[in-house]
């Protein structure tokens, strides 16, 4: 199997679906995706918390520890890594790496605003020193939060993070084709964007993009689908089709059995 790094250097962009729990990750793996990311929004929302502010830290670590047994690469969305101290940040990533995480996303913003680029650069450098094999995807939030939202400002940050050792650059909110061309041409690292309704994965590849993430879209679409099922029932419409109960149950049983095999002291209930 190709390494997570190698998946960013093929002829087509890596499409990375983002899971919020074991069930969604199992479904993505079953569908044949070679790598699965987590979504801080989906994880936080599923525990009743808004995104950001560190609310997803514990749940993210718990989830990736569970997902390590899947035959796919796991990338963790860790917001700004939940700390300001680079050594503390590197320690948390080392814990995730010990669980088998292949990559992380780490943001250059906090509380909805950009931080000094030197702050994220210091975190990236500390992470790469401690866990050099972890793929660090440095997120540049200029477009996402509409602060210093120019190509030149993005490239300045991207180059700073590249110099610090980042393996990839993530620019959420980037969607203009000309801006994409300039940014992908202006950095030597693989550039990651969020999926966009007006740009196919193939088109993004032509523009130089090497990774496309679904972000929180699957979680939000799943919530909409759940509401739709209840609404259709209420209004007397035709129920939508879905993966059969027994098929999903079989996935979870196999996953649970693998977990028990990894921890033989666990007693199964009869």
C-alpha positions, 0 to 999 in steps of 0.5 A: 500500500502507498504511504500517506505521503505518496498518496499526495504525489500521484496523477490525481488528487487524493480525495480524503473523506472526513469521518466523525465516528467509527461508523462513518469511518468504517463506511468510508473504508468499506467504500475503498478510500485509502485514507480517512480524515477526521472532522473537528466540526463533526466530532464536536457537533456529535458531542453537542459542542460548537467547533473550535475552542478545543472541544474536540481534543479528547474525542479526537484522540479517542476516535483515532485510537479506535480507527488505527485498526482500519486498513487505511491511513488516518489523518487527524484534524486537530484544530490549532492543536489545542495549545500554544506551547510548541513542545506541548503540541508536539507531545500531543501529536506524538500521542496520536502517532503512537495510536497509528495516525499518519497525518494531521491538520493544524490551523494558523488561526484561533477563535476565528482569527489568524495568528502570527505565522511564526506561531504555527511555524514553531509548532510545525517545527516541533512536531516534525522534530518529535515525529518526522514521519507524521504528515503535517498539513499546515492550514492557512486560514486567510480565505476561510476567515476573510483576513488578509485574503490575498494570494500573496498573503497566503503564499507568504504563510505557506512558504513560512510553514514549508520552511518549518517542515510542513508536508502540505498546505491546506487552504480552506475557502480557496475556490477561484481557479486563478487563485488556485493556479497561483497558489499551487504554482507558488509553493512546492508542497501539495495543496489541499482544498475543500470540495467545492460544488463548482469544481470537480476533483478532476478540474482541481487536479488540472489546477494543481491541487493534490488533495481534496477534503470533504470536511464537515460536508458528510456530517452535515449531509447525514444530519439533513438525510436523517431529518429527511427520513423523519419528514418523509414518514411524517408526510406520507412519502416514499422512504429512501433506501439505505444500507441494510441494518444487517450489513452495517451490523456485520461491519461493526461486529467484525470491527469489535472482534478485531478490537477484542483480538487486539486486547485478549483480556477483554471478556466478550458477553455471551 
